[in-house]
Amino acid sequence: MNTGRKDEQLEGVTLLGNQGTDYTFSYNPEVLESFDNQHPNRDYFVKFNCPEFTTLCPKTGQPDFATIYISYIPDVKMVESKSLKLYLFSFRNHGDFHEDSVNIIMNDLIKLMNPRYIEVWGKFTPRGGISIDPYCNYGREGTKYEEMADYRMMNHDLYPETITNR
């Protein structure tokens, strides 16, 4: 069957289609895989909504639940979605504050694929009567994407959208 991609373009993608998936129960950025962007000549957003993210409070060990939103403009590499799912699952027994979790996710994705622009937003369900919704972003330095990151950071919460995960 011709899928439109050459095998060498998918080199390094080992999890997709693998029926023997191994779920790692501790933080594991090594599970992330990337593949070549077939449209590097154009800007476009890739968005992931991950409504079943869990991590642990580093002080109490209590579980924290969130929807994680990841949006990025790829350059040469893109993240493979099954590896992203397994990576996010690896936070299940990892203890970090909400703010740290979203920044770690963004940093790992930058390291993996060096996108033109990326943002990660965590919308955590309330615990103890308060919710925390950290947002971070990055635009490649010295480019229009750096300016875009500044603009989106300053304006991202001016008109809060409807929160649907609580």
GROMACS elastic network, one bead per residue, 0.5 to 0.9 nm:
[ bonds ]
;  ai    aj funct       b0    kb
    2     5     6  0.76062   500
    2     6     6  0.87869   500
    3     6     6  0.80525   500
    5     8     6  0.82750   500
    5     9     6  0.64011   500
    5    10     6  0.74461   500
    5    38     6  0.88053   500
    6     9     6  0.53543   500
    6    10     6  0.70084   500
    7    10     6  0.53165   500
    7    11     6  0.64520   500
    8    12     6  0.87718   500
    9    12     6  0.87227   500
    9    35     6  0.65229   500
    9    36     6  0.58356   500
    9    37     6  0.88482   500
    9    38     6  0.89710   500
   10    13     6  0.55607   500
   10    14     6  0.86558   500
   10    34     6  0.83254   500
   10    35     6  0.56266   500
   10    36     6  0.71662   500
   11    14     6  0.80292   500
   11    34     6  0.87617   500
   11    35     6  0.71700   500
   11    36     6  0.89234   500
   12    15     6  0.89768   500
   12    33     6  0.65928   500
   12    34     6  0.70157   500
   12    35     6  0.72317   500
   13    16     6  0.66133   500
   13    33     6  0.59871   500
   13    34     6  0.67096   500
   13    35     6  0.68083   500
   13    80     6  0.73153   500
   13    83     6  0.85981   500
   14    17     6  0.78833   500
   14    18     6  0.70711   500
   14    33     6  0.79363   500
   14    83     6  0.88597   500
   15    18     6  0.52067   500
   15    19     6  0.84034   500
   15    20     6  0.87540   500
   15    21     6  0.71179   500
   15    31     6  0.88134   500
   15    33     6  0.82214   500
   15    80     6  0.87216   500
   15    82     6  0.66489   500
   15    83     6  0.64783   500
   16    19     6  0.85438   500
   16    80     6  0.79807   500
   16    81     6  0.82860   500
   16    82     6  0.60882   500
   16    83     6  0.77281   500
   18    21     6  0.62004   500
   21    86     6  0.89173   500
   22    86     6  0.85547   500
   23    86     6  0.65077   500
   23    87     6  0.89432   500
   23    89     6  0.75071   500
   23    90     6  0.74333   500
   24    27     6  0.75098   500
   24    28     6  0.70702   500
   24    31     6  0.87425   500
   24    86     6  0.73640   500
   24    87     6  0.81088   500
   24    89     6  0.73384   500
   24    90     6  0.53513   500
   24    91     6  0.88434   500
   24    92     6  0.88954   500
   25    28     6  0.83594   500
   25    89     6  0.71613   500
   25    90     6  0.50083   500
   25    91     6  0.71262   500
   25    92     6  0.61159   500
   25    93     6  0.59469   500
   25    94     6  0.81544   500
   26    89     6  0.83842   500
   26    91     6  0.60049   500
   26    92     6  0.67171   500
   26    93     6  0.54535   500
   26    94     6  0.58151   500
   27    87     6  0.73989   500
   27    88     6  0.82666   500
   27    89     6  0.82257   500
   27    91     6  0.50178   500
   27    92     6  0.77535   500
   27    93     6  0.74503   500
   27    94     6  0.58520   500
   28    31     6  0.60658   500
   28    32     6  0.82641   500
   28    86     6  0.87003   500
   28    87     6  0.61990   500
   28    88     6  0.87348   500
   28    90     6  0.58067   500
   28    91     6  0.78665   500
   29    32     6  0.58061   500
   29    87     6  0.61468   500
   29    88     6  0.89480   500
   29    90     6  0.82723   500
   29   105     6  0.87472   500
   29   108     6  0.66777   500
   29   109     6  0.89003   500
   30    33     6  0.80196   500
   30    87     6  0.81105   500
   31    83     6  0.59616   500
   31    84     6  0.78829   500
   31    86     6  0.69650   500
   31    87     6  0.59403   500
   31    90     6  0.89876   500
   32    79     6  0.72379   500
   32    80     6  0.74158   500
   32    81     6  0.89050   500
   32    82     6  0.86356   500
   32    84     6  0.59323   500
   32    85     6  0.89186   500
   32    86     6  0.78832   500
   32    87     6  0.62215   500
   32   108     6  0.86216   500
   32   109     6  0.82804   500
   32   112     6  0.73766   500
   33    78     6  0.84538   500
   33    79     6  0.59801   500
   33    80     6  0.55863   500
   33    81     6  0.84852   500
   33    82     6  0.86349   500
   33    83     6  0.57669   500
   33    84     6  0.77037   500
   33   112     6  0.75743   500
   34    77     6  0.60523   500
   34    78     6  0.52274   500
   34    80     6  0.52399   500
   34    81     6  0.89118   500
   34    83     6  0.84463   500
   34   112     6  0.70391   500
   34   113     6  0.68230   500
   35    76     6  0.84768   500
   35    77     6  0.55309   500
   35    78     6  0.54106   500
   35    79     6  0.65548   500
   35    80     6  0.66216   500
   35   113     6  0.87688   500
   36    39     6  0.89091   500
   36    40     6  0.88070   500
   36    75     6  0.88985   500
   36    76     6  0.59204   500
   36    78     6  0.61861   500
   36    79     6  0.89778   500
   37    40     6  0.58060   500
   37    74     6  0.70933   500
   37    75     6  0.68757   500
   37    76     6  0.53049   500
   37    77     6  0.52679   500
   37    78     6  0.58499   500
   38    41     6  0.86912   500
   38    76     6  0.82150   500
   38    77     6  0.89820   500
   39    42     6  0.59280   500
   39    43     6  0.83032   500
   39    44     6  0.88646   500
   39    74     6  0.88794   500
   39    75     6  0.84566   500
   39    76     6  0.84782   500
   40    43     6  0.74515   500
   40    74     6  0.72902   500
   40    75     6  0.54886   500
   40    76     6  0.59026   500
   40    77     6  0.86701   500
   41    75     6  0.83505   500
   42    75     6  0.87461   500
   43    73     6  0.62555   500
   43    74     6  0.74814   500
   43    75     6  0.82424   500
   43   116     6  0.86981   500
   44    72     6  0.81042   500
   44    73     6  0.55484   500
   44    74     6  0.73624   500
   45    71     6  0.63773   500
   45    72     6  0.54174   500
   45    74     6  0.74277   500
   45   117     6  0.89364   500
   46    70     6  0.80853   500
   46    71     6  0.55775   500
   46    72     6  0.53918   500
   46    73     6  0.63518   500
   46    74     6  0.75830   500
   46    78     6  0.89458   500
   47    69     6  0.72516   500
   47    70     6  0.56215   500
   47    72     6  0.65927   500
   48    68     6  0.79538   500
   48    69     6  0.57701   500
   48    70     6  0.50720   500
   48    71     6  0.63756   500
   48    72     6  0.89983   500
   48    81     6  0.84967   500
   49    67     6  0.68904   500
   49    68     6  0.59654   500
   49    70     6  0.65918   500
   49    71     6  0.87620   500
   50    53     6  0.62988   500
   50    66     6  0.81553   500
   50    67     6  0.53270   500
   50    69     6  0.62895   500
   50    70     6  0.82166   500
   50    85     6  0.81042   500
   50    88     6  0.84455   500
   51    65     6  0.85605   500
   51    66     6  0.63685   500
   51    68     6  0.63318   500
   51    69     6  0.83537   500
   51   165     6  0.76658   500
   52    65     6  0.69385   500
   52    66     6  0.64337   500
   52    67     6  0.61284   500
   52    68     6  0.81253   500
   52    89     6  0.87144   500
   53    64     6  0.82641   500
   53    65     6  0.57473   500
   53    66     6  0.51606   500
   53    67     6  0.59303   500
   53    68     6  0.66255   500
   53    88     6  0.66387   500
   53    89     6  0.69487   500
   53    91     6  0.78794   500
   53    92     6  0.76702   500
   53   124     6  0.89011   500
   54    63     6  0.66246   500
   54    64     6  0.55339   500
   54    66     6  0.63558   500
   54    67     6  0.87784   500
   54    88     6  0.81616   500
   54    89     6  0.73979   500
   54    91     6  0.64997   500
   54    92     6  0.51433   500
   54    93     6  0.81877   500
   54    94     6  0.88682   500
   55    62     6  0.85243   500
   55    63     6  0.58046   500
   55    64     6  0.53184   500
   55    65     6  0.67686   500
   55    66     6  0.85615   500
   55    89     6  0.87098   500
   55    90     6  0.86669   500
   55    91     6  0.51888   500
   55    93     6  0.60426   500
   55    94     6  0.56717   500
   55    95     6  0.63138   500
   55    96     6  0.72439   500
   55    97     6  0.86518   500
   55    98     6  0.84427   500
   55   101     6  0.82101   500
   56    59     6  0.85775   500
   56    60     6  0.79765   500
   56    61     6  0.53327   500
   56    62     6  0.55355   500
   56    64     6  0.55999   500
   56    65     6  0.86806   500
   56    91     6  0.79053   500
   56    92     6  0.68551   500
   56    93     6  0.60707   500
   56    94     6  0.57050   500
   56    96     6  0.64618   500
   56    97     6  0.79577   500
   57    60     6  0.55774   500
   57    62     6  0.53671   500
   57    63     6  0.62624   500
   57    64     6  0.65959   500
   57    94     6  0.82870   500
   57    95     6  0.53115   500
   57    96     6  0.59155   500
   57    97     6  0.61356   500
   57    98     6  0.82601   500
   58    61     6  0.57855   500
   58    62     6  0.81686   500
   58    94     6  0.79108   500
   58    96     6  0.51072   500
   58    97     6  0.65440   500
   59    62     6  0.81998   500
   59    95     6  0.79155   500
   59    96     6  0.86474   500
   59    97     6  0.89340   500
   60    63     6  0.87470   500
   61    93     6  0.87173   500
   61    95     6  0.70423   500
   63    92     6  0.82081   500
   63    93     6  0.85151   500
   64    98     6  0.83367   500
   64   124     6  0.70554   500
   64   125     6  0.73280   500
   64   126     6  0.86151   500
   64   127     6  0.77226   500
   65   123     6  0.84382   500
   65   124     6  0.56076   500
   65   125     6  0.57484   500
   65   126     6  0.85559   500
   66   122     6  0.62165   500
   66   123     6  0.52055   500
   66   125     6  0.57782   500
   66   133     6  0.87961   500
   66   165     6  0.76385   500
   67   121     6  0.82191   500
   67   122     6  0.58771   500
   67   123     6  0.52193   500
   67   124     6  0.64557   500
   67   125     6  0.83174   500
   67   165     6  0.68265   500
   68   102     6  0.79950   500
   68   120     6  0.69797   500
   68   121     6  0.57484   500
   68   123     6  0.63556   500
   68   124     6  0.83199   500
   69   119     6  0.79757   500
   69   120     6  0.56259   500
   69   121     6  0.50713   500
   69   122     6  0.63639   500
   69   123     6  0.81408   500
   70   106     6  0.83145   500
   70   118     6  0.73196   500
   70   119     6  0.58245   500
   70   121     6  0.66060   500
   70   122     6  0.88218   500
   71   117     6  0.82502   500
   71   118     6  0.56807   500
   71   119     6  0.53886   500
   71   120     6  0.66366   500
   71   121     6  0.88171   500
   72   115     6  0.67542   500
   72   116     6  0.75018   500
   72   117     6  0.53809   500
   72   119     6  0.63318   500
   72   120     6  0.87135   500
   73   115     6  0.59583   500
   73   116     6  0.54782   500
   73   117     6  0.50818   500
   73   118     6  0.64168   500
   74    77     6  0.63747   500
   74    78     6  0.59914   500
   74    79     6  0.89154   500
   74   113     6  0.76872   500
   74   114     6  0.77448   500
   74   116     6  0.57872   500
   74   117     6  0.72148   500
   74   118     6  0.84357   500
   75    78     6  0.75894   500
   75   113     6  0.77636   500
   75   114     6  0.70710   500
   75   115     6  0.52184   500
   75   116     6  0.57162   500
   75   117     6  0.87783   500
   76   113     6  0.73678   500
   76   114     6  0.78994   500
   76   115     6  0.76652   500
   77   112     6  0.80510   500
   77   114     6  0.72574   500
   77   115     6  0.73563   500
   78   112     6  0.84125   500
   78   113     6  0.59618   500
   78   114     6  0.88006   500
   78   115     6  0.78736   500
   79    82     6  0.88877   500
   79    83     6  0.76258   500
   79    84     6  0.69047   500
   79   109     6  0.76391   500
   79   112     6  0.75916   500
   79   113     6  0.68693   500
   80    83     6  0.56031   500
   80    84     6  0.63373   500
   80    85     6  0.89267   500
   81    85     6  0.61887   500
   81    86     6  0.87118   500
   82    86     6  0.63016   500
   82    87     6  0.85180   500
   83    86     6  0.50840   500
   83    87     6  0.59939   500
   83    88     6  0.85835   500
   84    88     6  0.61093   500
   84    89     6  0.84487   500
   85    88     6  0.52513   500
   85    89     6  0.61394   500
   85    90     6  0.87064   500
   86    90     6  0.62510   500
   87    90     6  0.51042   500
   87    91     6  0.72983   500
   88    91     6  0.56706   500
   88    92     6  0.78084   500
   88   105     6  0.81870   500
   89    92     6  0.56371   500
   89    93     6  0.88932   500
   90    93     6  0.71173   500
   90    94     6  0.74085   500
   91    95     6  0.78156   500
   91    96     6  0.89058   500
   91   101     6  0.84163   500
   92    95     6  0.84729   500
   95   101     6  0.88393   500
   96    99     6  0.80872   500
   96   100     6  0.59944   500
   96   101     6  0.60425   500
   97   100     6  0.52526   500
   97   101     6  0.62711   500
   98   101     6  0.51577   500
   98   102     6  0.66037   500
   98   103     6  0.88228   500
   98   122     6  0.74611   500
   98   124     6  0.76750   500
   98   132     6  0.71098   500
   98   133     6  0.77630   500
   98   134     6  0.68201   500
   99   102     6  0.56641   500
   99   103     6  0.64557   500
   99   104     6  0.87238   500
   99   122     6  0.82166   500
   99   132     6  0.83041   500
   99   133     6  0.80718   500
   99   134     6  0.54171   500
   99   135     6  0.78380   500
   99   136     6  0.86971   500
  100   103     6  0.51972   500
  100   104     6  0.59758   500
  100   105     6  0.85486   500
  100   134     6  0.88436   500
  101   104     6  0.51645   500
  101   105     6  0.61991   500
  101   106     6  0.86786   500
  101   122     6  0.84127   500
  102   105     6  0.51169   500
  102   106     6  0.62272   500
  102   107     6  0.86227   500
  102   120     6  0.60524   500
  102   121     6  0.66814   500
  102   122     6  0.62949   500
  102   134     6  0.69586   500
  102   135     6  0.71661   500
  102   136     6  0.70686   500
  103   106     6  0.50871   500
  103   107     6  0.60386   500
  103   108     6  0.85361   500
  103   120     6  0.75930   500
  103   134     6  0.87824   500
  103   135     6  0.82900   500
  103   136     6  0.64790   500
  103   137     6  0.85325   500
  104   107     6  0.50761   500
  104   108     6  0.60647   500
  104   109     6  0.85655   500
  105   108     6  0.52835   500
  105   109     6  0.62674   500
  105   110     6  0.86752   500
  105   120     6  0.75193   500
  106   109     6  0.51919   500
  106   110     6  0.61564   500
  106   111     6  0.86323   500
  106   118     6  0.73068   500
  106   119     6  0.70308   500
  106   120     6  0.61662   500
  106   136     6  0.76331   500
  106   137     6  0.75375   500
  106   138     6  0.82582   500
  107   110     6  0.50963   500
  107   111     6  0.61926   500
  107   112     6  0.86309   500
  108   111     6  0.50919   500
  108   112     6  0.61702   500
  108   113     6  0.88074   500
  109   113     6  0.61376   500
  109   114     6  0.73934   500
  109   115     6  0.81218   500
  109   118     6  0.85003   500
  110   113     6  0.55527   500
  110   115     6  0.62027   500
  110   117     6  0.89484   500
  110   118     6  0.78312   500
  110   138     6  0.85969   500
  111   114     6  0.59168   500
  111   115     6  0.89079   500
  112   115     6  0.87247   500
  114   117     6  0.84931   500
  114   140     6  0.83581   500
  115   118     6  0.65787   500
  115   138     6  0.89151   500
  115   139     6  0.81319   500
  115   140     6  0.75636   500
  116   138     6  0.83096   500
  116   139     6  0.60256   500
  116   140     6  0.54260   500
  116   143     6  0.85728   500
  116   145     6  0.62988   500
  116   146     6  0.86584   500
  117   137     6  0.75715   500
  117   138     6  0.56933   500
  117   140     6  0.63222   500
  117   145     6  0.57968   500
  117   146     6  0.77333   500
  117   148     6  0.81387   500
  117   149     6  0.72900   500
  118   136     6  0.85076   500
  118   137     6  0.55600   500
  118   138     6  0.54045   500
  118   139     6  0.66548   500
  118   149     6  0.82224   500
  119   135     6  0.73027   500
  119   136     6  0.56695   500
  119   138     6  0.64102   500
  119   139     6  0.88002   500
  119   149     6  0.83056   500
  120   134     6  0.82954   500
  120   135     6  0.58395   500
  120   136     6  0.55238   500
  120   137     6  0.62907   500
  121   133     6  0.69010   500
  121   134     6  0.58700   500
  121   136     6  0.65155   500
  121   137     6  0.85555   500
  122   132     6  0.79455   500
  122   133     6  0.52243   500
  122   134     6  0.54643   500
  122   135     6  0.64428   500
  123   131     6  0.76947   500
  123   132     6  0.66336   500
  123   134     6  0.71023   500
  123   135     6  0.87729   500
  123   163     6  0.82015   500
  123   165     6  0.74105   500
  124   127     6  0.85900   500
  124   131     6  0.58142   500
  124   132     6  0.56595   500
  124   133     6  0.58870   500
  124   134     6  0.85663   500
  124   165     6  0.79719   500
  124   166     6  0.84340   500
  125   130     6  0.80813   500
  125   131     6  0.56036   500
  125   132     6  0.76227   500
  125   133     6  0.87883   500
  125   165     6  0.68794   500
  125   166     6  0.58414   500
  126   129     6  0.56430   500
  126   132     6  0.73486   500
  126   166     6  0.75946   500
  127   130     6  0.57021   500
  127   131     6  0.65114   500
  128   131     6  0.83669   500
  135   153     6  0.82538   500
  135   156     6  0.86605   500
  136   153     6  0.75865   500
  137   149     6  0.61245   500
  137   150     6  0.85275   500
  137   152     6  0.81845   500
  137   153     6  0.71237   500
  138   141     6  0.85580   500
  138   145     6  0.79331   500
  138   146     6  0.68831   500
  138   148     6  0.87907   500
  138   149     6  0.56631   500
  138   150     6  0.83928   500
  139   142     6  0.86787   500
  139   143     6  0.75413   500
  139   144     6  0.78116   500
  139   147     6  0.71675   500
  139   148     6  0.67326   500
  139   149     6  0.51244   500
  139   150     6  0.80512   500
  140   143     6  0.59247   500
  140   144     6  0.79331   500
  140   145     6  0.56232   500
  140   146     6  0.52682   500
  140   147     6  0.89368   500
  140   149     6  0.86619   500
  141   144     6  0.83852   500
  141   145     6  0.74571   500
  141   146     6  0.53397   500
  141   147     6  0.86551   500
  142   145     6  0.80194   500
  142   146     6  0.64107   500
  142   147     6  0.84211   500
  143   146     6  0.54973   500
  143   147     6  0.70826   500
  143   148     6  0.88819   500
  144   147     6  0.51237   500
  144   148     6  0.61593   500
  144   149     6  0.86920   500
  145   149     6  0.60452   500
  145   150     6  0.85667   500
  146   149     6  0.50908   500
  146   150     6  0.63788   500
  146   151     6  0.87142   500
  147   150     6  0.51231   500
  147   151     6  0.62073   500
  147   152     6  0.86239   500
  148   151     6  0.50740   500
  148   152     6  0.60421   500
  148   153     6  0.84143   500
  149   152     6  0.51805   500
  149   153     6  0.59523   500
  149   154     6  0.85427   500
  150   153     6  0.51712   500
  150   154     6  0.62423   500
  150   155     6  0.86310   500
  151   154     6  0.52745   500
  151   155     6  0.61285   500
  151   156     6  0.80972   500
  152   155     6  0.50664   500
  152   156     6  0.51142   500
  152   157     6  0.87729   500
  153   156     6  0.54539   500
  153   157     6  0.81935   500
  154   157     6  0.78511   500
  154   158     6  0.82645   500
  155   158     6  0.54261   500
  155   159     6  0.82087   500
  156   159     6  0.75180   500
  156   160     6  0.78944   500
  157   160     6  0.51546   500
  157   161     6  0.81861   500
  160   163     6  0.82045   500
  163   166     6  0.68954   500
